[in-house]
Every structure is written in structure tokens, then in C-alpha cells.
Amino acid sequence: MTPCVCGSAWTLEWACNLAGPRRYTPRLTRAPHAGARLRPAPELMQRESFLSDDCPAMGIYETLYAFRDSFGQFMGTEGTHPWSQGFPLTTQLEGGPPLPSSVNVTWEDRFYPKAWGHPNLREALVEYYNSYYGSNITPENVMVFAGGRPGIFAVLAFLKKHVEVRIGNAEWPAYLDIMTQTDTNWRVVPYTEENGFHPSNATYFDRAGLNHKTHLLPIISNPGNPTGHTRVGAELEELIAMAEQPGNGILLDEAYEMIHTSKGVSGIQYVKDLDNSNVFLAGACTKGLQCPGIRIGWIIASKTNVETLSNFSSFGMGGVSHPSQHYAVELLQPERVAQARDAVKNHYDMQRERYGEAFEKMGLKVFTGDGGFYHWMKLPEGLNASELNRRLFKHGAAILEGIDCDMARPHAKDPNYVSPYANWFRFSFGPLLPETFESDIAIFGQVLNEYRADVEAPSPV
Ligand SMILES: Cc1ncc(COP(=O)(O)O)c(C=O)c1O
């Protein structure tokens, strides 16, 4: 099993299969220097492919291929340290409920699924949101997908052309690929040290220089990937109020909804008139419910927008696997989910705090918020994330380089482009067992110290 870094436990082999007949053979595109990019290149067909030439795998995969080239094994095999990977522990947490080990499949499950999702799952989600967040959504506000990504992809694929997306400069790498492939029109919102990677809500809805016809759709991961910053309480209320204004909307990606110091945060709590809005809330069983491999996600939206998405499902998706939907219903059993919310919060709060302290002691600048399972950090002057990764590879470890989260970078990585995040990186403690803390910190500290010493050493005359 070779877990993938993108946020799910996909195997590398599976990822390659995604590319169909093209077999990706990893190789260096140019000499490795600071900021150089590593990317897999397909073995060329003899004739021109009918498919797009601009469909590389999500940027994070480059780290995987480069890691394998350097370390000789896939990331995720025994003895490797998956700090670049965005998946949670998939085993029972201390104080948490067991994960279901089976589901019952009957003859009815072999029918085609309903385009919009299994009635039991839609009901379970309605019960979950309404009981935890005081909302009053109905099953017709829920559209089920095979994971978080397909839901996000579908919303953007059907966006009208006069809708402009606003997205933080440092966000989840897949958004860049999805926005590119769906021909979405987007502008970045500054994510800087100065604004603490947490710009005001109003920045997302700034209309300076816009035509009246342009409508705005911010995309925000909340809690954020890679920063962990989270809009809660009055700030989240204000964000939703702005998103409900005419001409505005929002795609609030709540994949990490349960991974927050408050045990759970959702914009649905503040939505006043969902059915008359372009508010889209994305959720999934992937992170807090600890089940990336079950492939269940959903979009909560107005009935009209859910109908459009379910019409798409009828011709473009065919619904979602019943066994997976049944599994998700089990995960959402009220008593179970209550226990899971406590355990997930306790586990990831503990990990966030102790890794953060340890990194600060090493002299790294930590800019993480209070949610998610990543640390977002800046290297000391003169060091860059790409060289840090190359050094980590030799120890069986890897981080996610900041440039991969840069929503302003060219999709085809232009070597002349200089990212503001060249000396930034994301460290994931999502998949780490509590017992690996000391060894993780020891390895990371050793590599960082050696790198720092090499940079500081006077160059030979
Ligand atoms: C911000 C964000 N949104 C959504 C997802 C959902 O991914 P999946 O398609 O694996 O459910 C992820 C997973 O990495 C994520 O980080």
C-alpha cells in the first residue's frame, strides 16, 4: 500500500491508472537547483493523443515521484515518514469509536443508485447538520458525490461565465488543477505574512474594477489547507452574510469541519436562506470521519443548485456506490459521531500543539491557525523548501513545498516563475501516530540543522 499525498490513501499505481494508457515514468525535467520542479513525463504515443496535453496529475504527485527516485521506495512504505500526505489516521483514535468493518449489501443495492444520493445518507446528513449547527436543511439540499473532489469539480464545471472565483493565494493544490480544467475565471486574494494568512472577509468580495455583470464566488477551505486558519463565530457569520448578498455566493470547503479546536465548524450555522442563495458547502467522510478510501463527499446547496448537480449525475456520474453510502450512514450514527467529534478534536489538537512548539524551538516561523492537521511554516532566510525536501528524501521523509499551494502560479510550471512561497512548506501530522512524535522531530531537526549549517558555512575561496 502506497498512500498518496493528495489527501486520500490512493495508491501511486492507482494514480497512474487514472492517466489511462499513458504510463508516467518519473524523471527530472532539468537539473535540480533551488526552486527547480520535478515532474513525471509520459512515454509518448506514436500518434497525437485525442486527449488534452495539459492534464498533469495534481502537483503534489511530483513530490512522490521525486521521493521514489531519491529514496528507492514509494512514500508510505514502512520506514518512510509521510509528512507531505494529507490523509488522517484511519484507525480507531484514543477515546474514539471503532470504525465499521462491514456493511450489509442487499439485492436492492445492486440497482442503479439515485442520482442525488441514497435517501438514508441524505437523511443522515440532514440530521447531522441540523442537530450540530441548528440549520433546517432538507434532503433536497444534499447532493452526494464520490468524495469531496468530484463535488467541487462539478460545481466549478457548471459555473456560469460571468461568475468570477476569488481564492486565497495559498490554498489546497487541487483547486488550481480543477479551476484550470474547468476553465474557471479566478483571481487570488493575498495570503501573506503581513495579513497572517487570514485576509478579511471583505477582501474576497472586493468589487474594485469589476463590471456590474460580474458575480463573485470565493472558494475557501475552512479550516484551511495548508494554513489551518479557520473562520468561526462572528467572522464566519459575516462571511456567510456577504455570500448571501445578491451577486455573491461561496464555495466553502468544509472537508476539515471536524478538525478544529471547537470540535466542528460549519457555515451552515449562519445561512439565512439557503434555497435563495449560491452558497455551496462541501463536505466529505475523508478527514474527520477518517475514511478517505470510502469515497463519499457531498455538496449542501439550494434545491435548485442541487437539482442541476443531480441532473449532471444522471448523465455524467450515474450516482455513487451504495455500499460506500451505507458505510457513510454508519459513520454518521448520532452516538458514534458525537464520540468521534471529541476524539478527533483531542487527537489533532494535541498533535498540532506539540509539533508546533517543537518547530518553533527549531527556529521555524509557524503560521498555523487552530484547525486542520497541517503546520504552515517559513524556513529561515537563505533556505528553500525544494532543497529541504531533497535532503529529507534521503531520510525517507518529505514535506509539501509551498509553491504547490500557490494559486497564482502557472499551471504548467514555468521555470521562470518565482513563487512567494519558495521558502514556505506544509507539514502534515494527519497520518502520524502519536508514538512517532519524538523520532519525527529528531529527523526533521537533524536535516534542518545540517541544511542551515551548510548555508551558513563560509564558501571555500
Ligand atoms: C481542502 C480539501 N478539500 C477537499 C478534500 C477532499 O478530498 P477527497 O476528494 O479525497 O474527499 C481535501 C483532501 O485532501 C482537501 O484537502
The ligand as an SDF file (V2000), in Angstrom:
LIG
                    3D

 16 16  0  0  0  0  0  0  0  0999 V2000
   -9.2220   21.2850    1.2190 C   0  0  0  0  0  0  0  0  0  0  0  0
   -9.6930   19.9190    0.8140 C   0  0  0  0  0  0  0  0  0  0  0  0
  -10.9100   19.7990    0.2980 N   0  0  0  0  0  0  0  0  0  0  0  0
  -11.4170   18.6140   -0.0580 C   0  0  0  0  0  0  0  0  0  0  0  0
  -10.6650   17.4660    0.0830 C   0  0  0  0  0  0  0  0  0  0  0  0
  -11.3910   16.2130   -0.2220 C   0  0  0  0  0  0  0  0  0  0  0  0
  -10.7760   15.2630   -0.8640 O   0  0  0  0  0  0  0  0  0  0  0  0
  -11.4340   13.8890   -1.2610 P   0  0  0  0  0  0  0  0  0  0  0  0
  -11.7650   14.0140   -2.7040 O   0  0  0  0  0  0  0  0  0  0  0  0
  -10.3270   12.9160   -1.0030 O   0  0  0  0  0  0  0  0  0  0  0  0
  -12.6540   13.6400   -0.4220 O   0  0  0  0  0  0  0  0  0  0  0  0
   -9.3550   17.5540    0.5620 C   0  0  0  0  0  0  0  0  0  0  0  0
   -8.4730   16.3890    0.6460 C   0  0  0  0  0  0  0  0  0  0  0  0
   -7.2630   16.4800    0.5860 O   0  0  0  0  0  0  0  0  0  0  0  0
   -8.8630   18.8180    0.9650 C   0  0  0  0  0  0  0  0  0  0  0  0
   -7.6460   18.9570    1.4950 O   0  0  0  0  0  0  0  0  0  0  0  0
  1  2  1  0
  2  3  1  0
  2 15  2  0
  3  4  2  0
  4  5  1  0
  5  6  1  0
  5 12  2  0
  6  7  1  0
  7  8  1  0
  8  9  2  0
  8 10  1  0
  8 11  1  0
 12 13  1  0
 12 15  1  0
 13 14  2  0
 15 16  1  0
M  END
$$$$
